[in-house]
Amino acid sequence: MPAQLYQVDTASVRAEIGRERLLAMWRQMLTIRRFEERAELAYKAKSIAGFLHLYIGQEAVATGWFAHLNPGIDASVTSYRCHAQAILAGVGVDELMAELYGKAGGNVKGKGGSMHFFSKEKAMLGGHGIVGGQIPVGTGAAFSAKYKKTGGVSVTFLGDGASPQGTFHESLNMASLWGLPAIYIIENNQYGMGTATCRSNAVESLAEAKAVGYGMKSYTFDGLNLCASWKCAQEAIAYVRRESKPVLVEAKTYRYRGHSVSDAGLYRSKEEVDRYKELDPIGRVQAALQEEKWITDAEIEAVEEEVRERIAACVKFAEASPEPALSELATHVYAAS
């Protein structure tokens, strides 16, 4: 049975968010999209090596949740599709693009690449290349928050393909047993690599059906709707802070690119992708701003140009940043004696 989607009155949520916050979130989503597009071009030009997993189409999910997190108190952790979360946590796009290029000016000095953005200062506890590897880390962050009585929560983003992993079930069991302020968000973009979710999971409702087994509250929302993401986040985070209990969340979303840039996505039809593109979360927010008369066509063009210029500047920064020195090759590999 499909889960009941978290219901929101878009107009009233829009009014609650207000013009300034909605504009700010639209700009964040636009920045993520343009960052990803330029990264894709650089990858195809062989300026970026390794793997590159893009968040294009899923921007409304993380944007809505980060809007309710307290910087320096709340922790976040995610999978190898980690660019958006790092940007939303407040890590600068210059150092993030340089990291993609493998440069010394990168987020982790060019040693992590696309899948391993990290910031201790921002409590962004990394992108993780092992499927499900980040879930125990998010659980540990929630334990730390409870043990130290910081009032913080941890938010763990994972894909639908990670939800059958043992780390997922073990983490949820411990979080529920110990009453941890942990939030687990399954970003169900309908495919785990090239395998449709319906072929890898025995249940259609990933949050509602699986949360029951661990006595957890669950939410399922439309991940292509920023208002639904923002409002669901507001309620769920408030609940976790108040009750110090974990929740399991499912965002019904979609990625417009393949699993990675090297994936042609031949397992799905062009018609399917086009159908989801009609629900583009960024376009829907822009349309809402125009409907409310909160932005003019000229202002839209100005923001678009500003964002494009900012991303172009971060590409130039990455290109100009030096290569890591050979002396750095073994640094951080072994503990200092």
Steps between C-alpha positions, in 0.01 A plus 500: 500500500631849415558732794279800559695806389558771757226749423569871467299800390759648269356850509494518881850348531626749244353781710662355814838481331467855374661683211855537630543140610342363183727717286803384699409133456434548128845657468656207691331248272610694194858512630498122551362442149754728329785355707402150393463598135847658489645198681343275236660703220838487673471124546420446134800720413713268720585779745339289774598137552345213690123494547248784496149453640269796439206626706315654203125459561528435874583855615174557690566215742818614674417870459176466695669312785812709537275806539409370849843388621704697753856557371763367735247304705325268256701248299446370149650209309426356160598261225730550202237736349623768738552831317165656591527418869846658520380818328194520726715443809688816406819361346629738231454409134862596422646230722235250392568542129875488568443173682329357193808600302723324754684821584682608817248779551222245521268427788717212622817609316413306186510162673130422511361602165130503417383240750671624816420863578535561874496786750553455872435873549158475333419161660468360147638156575581405147393339183555123516585277207394174665126442458344540844835585659379840617201367696695387812690832488171693518387275783824572686449873454154468654646302792760773550231771502301312763805412712630857499150648536555748215136504391616411151369247253675304228362467148616206291425503128503168317374359174225245449772253403652525849177421686537119476855517642577351840646829622162661444307252710761475775519879529124548516470231766765663720362851446156387608627295794712786632261783418739691277419832327566346159326571171549260210390631160468252215528697178303263281591613149341180366825326408792344686763529227308340212259293708148633553398530865211259448753231402728548802251558781219266602281791613387809312504725805862512611445718807155404622547124465854486639453744788237275656760231567695739723214682670584820316289785370514539122429759234475472121494819295515626143871568455435704185300756701712741708201601714434136591868446579522816713180432697573130556846596624357760737265248661741205510796695638283660767374154600852355524626794706202483736474124546862394440374219280609409148288530185518337159414714200453422132524766232338396173734668255679445168842554346510638148848364429629145522629342818831667419608711205635188328159331522294539179182405689374259234289316760234776488315664216539856374125541552536415869779752551309770309192435714699565816670804350158661475506493882844663522522626863694815406252597231212447743654733759567762236140473379379540860709814546356643180146405598538685830657793313803464728742519208507662157635361174788746521584383854494137387746579221722692743513212751563248222789710370643551849490127572655412162781750560563363850525144372721609210729667757524182706601307188778754437609463863517122457695525179751744653542308826831306522533125485566331837871459573643149473603531865128489586458154351522311832375780726185401695555135403686399817473641851786726605750317722 
